[in-house]
Amino acid sequence: MAVHFKGGGPGLIAAVSGEVGVTFTNIAETSVLVKAGMLAPKGTPQAIVALLNEKLKATMTSRDQSKRFEERGMRAD
C-alpha cells in the first residue's frame, strides 16, 4: 500500500514514528536524521540503530560519496 505525504518531512516523521515501514526521500532531507542517529523506526533496538548510524555515516563520508556531494555543492560533515 502507498501512503502519499505532502513533502519529505511528513513522510520522514511517519517512518521514524513507526506509522509507515519505509519511506523514500532525498539526502538533503535525511542528512540531519542520519547525523542524529534517528533514521530507524520507533522501537528499533539500540544496537541496530547504532549499527545503522555507523554504516550510514561511513557511506556518506566516503571519498566517492564526498566527491559526489561536492560536485552538487553539498558536503557531509
N, C-alpha and C positions, 0 to 999 in steps of 0.2 A: 504494500500500500504506500502511496506517495502522499506526503503532507507538505503543502506549499506554505512557505512563510514569506512575509514581506521583507526580504533582505536577509543577509547572512547572520546578523546579530541575533534576531529572534530564533533562527534555526540552531545557532550555537548554544544558546541558552537552553533550548529544548533538549539538545543532545547531552549537554553536561548535567542537566537535572534529571535525566532518565526518561523524559517524556517521549523521546524518539530514540531508536537504537543507533542511528548513524546519520551524519549529515555531510554534505559536500560543499566546500566553500573555498575561498581563495586564501593564500598565505598571509595577506595583509590583515585579514580578519582573525586569523588563528594564532598569529605570532605571539601576541600578548598572553594568550592562554597557555601556549607551549612554555613560554618563559616562566610562568607561574606554576607549571605542573598541573594544570587544570583541564587537560584535554581527554578526560576519561569520564564515562557516565557515573552518576551518583551510585555509591555502593561498591565501586571497584576497589579491590584490596590494595592497600598502600604499596605493597611490593610491586604490584603490576603498574601502578601509577608512577612509581619511581623508575621502573624499567622503561616504560613508555617515554617518560620525560628525558631520560638519559639518551635513548636511541634517537629521539626526535631532535634533541639539541645537537648531537653528533652529526646527524644528517644535515641540519640547517647550517651548521658552521663548517662543513667540509669544504675543502679547497674548490671543488667543482661547483657546489651549490653557492658558495660565496661569490664566485665569478659570475654565475647566472644572476644573482641579486644585483651585483654591481652594474652589469650590463643593462639592468632595468631601473637603475637609480635607487636601489634599496641596499640595505646591509643587515646582516644578522649579528647582533651583539651577544 
